[in-house]
């Protein structure tokens, strides 16, 4: 890599975490405001996993920022034990929080699926999301502990590397397990759940149910044999006309709600797919590095190719955390604010109706 490209890569890998942490902080602040106003809604909906994911992404980006500075600053005179501990702590926190973020995305897909197919269960799950997040955090902390034993500081390259005393087979098993548990399995599950929601519930070919007033149009009004019957029929016709107008407004509101809901689901699935695509190059490179035979004839050429594409893969991988925060800051937070405004409006309307009925 040329000096110009290396400098550009350094500044990108330094500024990207700052941008992502600012956005994640904004999302976390918005969700905490929701938690203070409506704690039950915060814990029983996707707001809680969104907040947990924003916090985890911020830690990941902070670890990336520290890693970039760690490779750039002069480490002359610092004890090897301190440098070794910094390598272990930084990479461990980066891997564990990024793994946590991947499974938080899976939890969001599960909640989205429950909300679509089992709306009553969605509003009565209560502490299940919180319990899942706590268990998931412990699993990620325990599963990524292998990094503390594998990673050391290299005095030769002045970088963090895997301990050469550990067998290559054991390293391959550790990386393969990590890739399966924290990318392949949750990503495949997310694709299945999101595809189910998209193609079975929000297909563009899905038609809106015919309203009750429209079904009433198929019922003919009986013939009028007297003035009294004509008067009754006229009143029924006027009532039916009023009912038709009311049902038409309700149908328009329902269609607008479905359109807004579909757009939100489509955006959520789009960012989920983008998240998977940004992860993919880094994991392909990781598999390549893990299973490449250093003694093969093409080892040197393969090493040059991997070193040339590694910065791009890393930028794509870590840009997902800023991308997630950008999406959440615009859409998810605004959707909760819109929901709160709707709830406030509905509460005022119900209060007015109750007051009217009490005085009637």
DABEL-V603543 format. One record per backbone hydrogen bond with DSSP energy under -0.5 kcal/mol. NH is the residue of the N-H (numbers start at 1). CO is the residue of the C=O. E is the energy in kcal/mol with one decimal. If there is no record, write none. Layout:
BEGIN
nh: (NH & NH)
co: (CO & CO)
e: (E & E)
END
This chain:
BEGIN
nh: (6 & 7 & 8 & 9 & 10 & 11 & 12 & 13 & 14 & 15 & 16 & 18 & 19 & 20 & 21 & 22 & 23 & 24 & 25 & 26 & 27 & 28 & 29 & 30 & 31 & 32 & 33 & 34 & 35 & 36 & 37 & 38 & 42 & 43 & 44 & 45 & 48 & 48 & 50 & 51 & 52 & 53 & 54 & 55 & 56 & 57 & 58 & 59 & 60 & 61 & 62 & 63 & 64 & 65 & 66 & 67 & 68 & 69 & 70 & 71 & 72 & 72 & 73 & 78 & 83 & 84 & 85 & 86 & 87 & 88 & 89 & 90 & 91 & 92 & 93 & 94 & 95 & 96 & 97 & 98 & 99 & 100 & 101 & 102 & 103 & 104 & 105 & 106 & 107 & 108 & 109 & 110 & 111 & 112 & 113 & 114 & 115 & 116 & 117 & 118 & 122 & 123 & 124 & 125 & 128 & 131 & 132 & 133 & 134 & 135 & 136 & 137 & 138 & 139 & 140 & 141 & 142 & 143 & 144 & 145 & 146 & 147 & 148 & 149 & 149 & 150 & 151 & 152 & 154 & 155 & 158 & 159 & 161 & 161 & 163 & 166 & 171 & 172 & 173 & 174 & 175 & 176 & 177 & 178 & 179 & 180 & 181 & 182 & 183 & 184 & 185 & 187 & 188 & 189 & 190 & 191 & 192 & 193 & 194 & 195 & 196 & 197 & 198 & 199 & 200 & 201 & 202 & 202 & 206 & 215 & 216 & 217 & 218 & 219 & 220 & 225 & 230 & 231 & 232 & 233 & 234 & 235 & 236 & 237 & 238 & 239 & 240 & 241 & 242 & 243 & 244 & 245 & 246 & 247 & 248 & 249 & 250 & 251 & 252 & 253 & 254 & 255 & 256 & 257 & 258 & 259 & 260 & 261 & 262 & 263 & 264 & 265 & 266 & 267 & 268 & 269 & 270 & 271 & 272 & 273 & 274 & 275 & 276 & 277 & 278 & 279 & 280 & 281 & 283 & 284 & 285 & 286 & 287 & 288 & 289 & 290 & 291 & 292 & 294 & 296 & 299 & 302 & 303 & 304 & 305 & 306 & 307 & 308 & 309 & 310 & 311 & 313 & 314 & 315 & 316 & 317 & 318 & 319 & 320 & 320 & 321 & 322 & 323 & 324 & 325 & 326 & 327 & 328 & 329 & 330 & 331 & 332 & 333 & 335 & 336 & 337 & 338 & 339 & 340 & 341 & 342 & 343 & 344 & 345 & 346 & 347 & 348 & 349 & 350 & 351 & 352 & 353 & 354 & 355 & 356 & 357 & 358 & 359 & 360)
co: (2 & 3 & 4 & 5 & 6 & 7 & 8 & 9 & 10 & 11 & 12 & 14 & 15 & 16 & 17 & 18 & 19 & 20 & 21 & 22 & 23 & 24 & 25 & 26 & 27 & 28 & 29 & 30 & 31 & 32 & 33 & 34 & 38 & 39 & 40 & 41 & 42 & 45 & 46 & 47 & 48 & 49 & 50 & 51 & 52 & 53 & 54 & 55 & 56 & 57 & 58 & 59 & 60 & 61 & 62 & 63 & 64 & 65 & 66 & 67 & 68 & 69 & 69 & 75 & 79 & 80 & 81 & 82 & 83 & 84 & 85 & 86 & 87 & 88 & 89 & 90 & 91 & 92 & 93 & 94 & 95 & 96 & 97 & 98 & 99 & 100 & 101 & 102 & 103 & 104 & 105 & 106 & 107 & 108 & 109 & 110 & 111 & 112 & 113 & 114 & 118 & 119 & 121 & 122 & 125 & 127 & 128 & 129 & 130 & 131 & 132 & 133 & 134 & 135 & 136 & 137 & 138 & 139 & 140 & 142 & 143 & 144 & 145 & 145 & 146 & 146 & 147 & 161 & 159 & 153 & 154 & 154 & 152 & 159 & 150 & 163 & 167 & 168 & 169 & 170 & 171 & 172 & 173 & 174 & 175 & 176 & 177 & 178 & 179 & 179 & 180 & 183 & 184 & 185 & 186 & 187 & 188 & 189 & 190 & 191 & 192 & 193 & 194 & 195 & 196 & 197 & 197 & 198 & 203 & 211 & 212 & 213 & 215 & 216 & 218 & 223 & 226 & 227 & 228 & 229 & 230 & 231 & 232 & 233 & 234 & 235 & 236 & 237 & 238 & 239 & 240 & 241 & 242 & 243 & 244 & 245 & 246 & 247 & 248 & 249 & 250 & 251 & 252 & 253 & 254 & 255 & 256 & 257 & 258 & 259 & 260 & 261 & 262 & 263 & 264 & 265 & 266 & 267 & 268 & 269 & 270 & 271 & 272 & 273 & 274 & 275 & 276 & 277 & 279 & 280 & 281 & 282 & 283 & 284 & 285 & 286 & 287 & 288 & 292 & 293 & 296 & 298 & 299 & 300 & 301 & 302 & 303 & 304 & 305 & 306 & 307 & 309 & 310 & 311 & 312 & 313 & 314 & 315 & 316 & 317 & 318 & 318 & 319 & 320 & 321 & 322 & 323 & 324 & 325 & 326 & 327 & 327 & 328 & 331 & 332 & 333 & 334 & 335 & 336 & 337 & 338 & 339 & 340 & 341 & 342 & 343 & 344 & 345 & 346 & 347 & 348 & 349 & 350 & 351 & 352 & 353 & 354 & 355 & 356)
e: (-2.5 & -2.3 & -2.4 & -2.7 & -2.2 & -2.2 & -2.3 & -2.7 & -1.0 & -2.8 & -2.5 & -0.7 & -2.4 & -2.5 & -2.7 & -1.9 & -1.9 & -2.7 & -2.3 & -1.8 & -2.4 & -2.7 & -2.1 & -2.3 & -2.4 & -2.0 & -1.8 & -1.6 & -2.1 & -2.0 & -1.9 & -3.2 & -2.1 & -2.2 & -1.8 & -0.8 & -1.1 & -0.8 & -1.9 & -2.3 & -2.5 & -2.4 & -2.3 & -2.2 & -2.5 & -2.8 & -1.9 & -1.8 & -2.2 & -2.6 & -2.3 & -2.4 & -2.1 & -2.4 & -2.4 & -2.2 & -2.4 & -2.0 & -2.5 & -1.8 & -0.8 & -0.5 & -2.7 & -1.5 & -1.9 & -2.6 & -2.1 & -2.3 & -2.1 & -2.1 & -2.7 & -2.5 & -2.2 & -2.1 & -2.2 & -2.0 & -2.4 & -2.5 & -1.9 & -1.7 & -2.1 & -1.9 & -2.0 & -1.8 & -1.7 & -1.7 & -1.8 & -1.4 & -2.1 & -2.2 & -1.9 & -2.2 & -2.6 & -2.4 & -2.1 & -2.5 & -2.5 & -1.4 & -2.6 & -2.7 & -2.0 & -1.3 & -1.1 & -0.6 & -1.8 & -2.6 & -2.6 & -2.3 & -2.3 & -2.5 & -2.7 & -2.5 & -1.9 & -2.3 & -2.5 & -2.3 & -2.3 & -3.1 & -2.0 & -1.1 & -0.6 & -1.6 & -1.0 & -0.5 & -1.0 & -1.6 & -2.3 & -3.1 & -3.0 & -0.6 & -1.3 & -0.7 & -2.7 & -0.5 & -3.5 & -1.2 & -1.8 & -2.3 & -2.2 & -2.2 & -2.4 & -2.5 & -2.4 & -2.1 & -2.6 & -2.3 & -2.6 & -2.2 & -0.8 & -2.4 & -2.6 & -2.1 & -2.4 & -2.3 & -2.3 & -2.3 & -2.0 & -2.4 & -3.0 & -2.1 & -2.0 & -2.2 & -2.5 & -2.8 & -1.7 & -1.3 & -1.0 & -0.7 & -1.8 & -1.7 & -1.7 & -0.9 & -1.2 & -2.0 & -0.6 & -0.6 & -2.5 & -2.8 & -2.7 & -2.7 & -2.6 & -2.5 & -2.5 & -2.6 & -2.7 & -2.7 & -2.6 & -2.5 & -2.4 & -2.4 & -2.6 & -2.3 & -2.4 & -2.9 & -2.2 & -2.1 & -2.4 & -2.7 & -2.2 & -2.5 & -2.6 & -2.4 & -2.5 & -2.5 & -2.6 & -2.3 & -2.5 & -2.8 & -2.7 & -2.3 & -2.1 & -2.4 & -2.8 & -2.3 & -2.4 & -2.6 & -2.4 & -2.5 & -1.6 & -2.5 & -2.4 & -2.1 & -1.9 & -2.3 & -2.3 & -1.4 & -1.7 & -0.8 & -1.8 & -2.4 & -2.4 & -2.0 & -2.3 & -2.3 & -2.8 & -2.0 & -2.3 & -1.1 & -0.7 & -1.6 & -1.2 & -2.7 & -2.3 & -1.9 & -1.9 & -2.5 & -2.4 & -1.6 & -1.8 & -1.4 & -0.6 & -2.3 & -2.5 & -2.4 & -2.4 & -2.4 & -2.6 & -1.7 & -0.7 & -0.7 & -0.7 & -0.8 & -2.7 & -3.0 & -1.6 & -2.3 & -2.4 & -2.8 & -2.7 & -1.2 & -2.9 & -0.7 & -2.4 & -2.4 & -1.9 & -2.1 & -2.7 & -2.3 & -2.4 & -2.2 & -2.3 & -2.4 & -2.4 & -2.6 & -2.8 & -2.3 & -2.3 & -2.5 & -2.7 & -2.5 & -2.4 & -2.4 & -2.5 & -2.3 & -2.5 & -2.5 & -2.0 & -1.4 & -1.2)
END
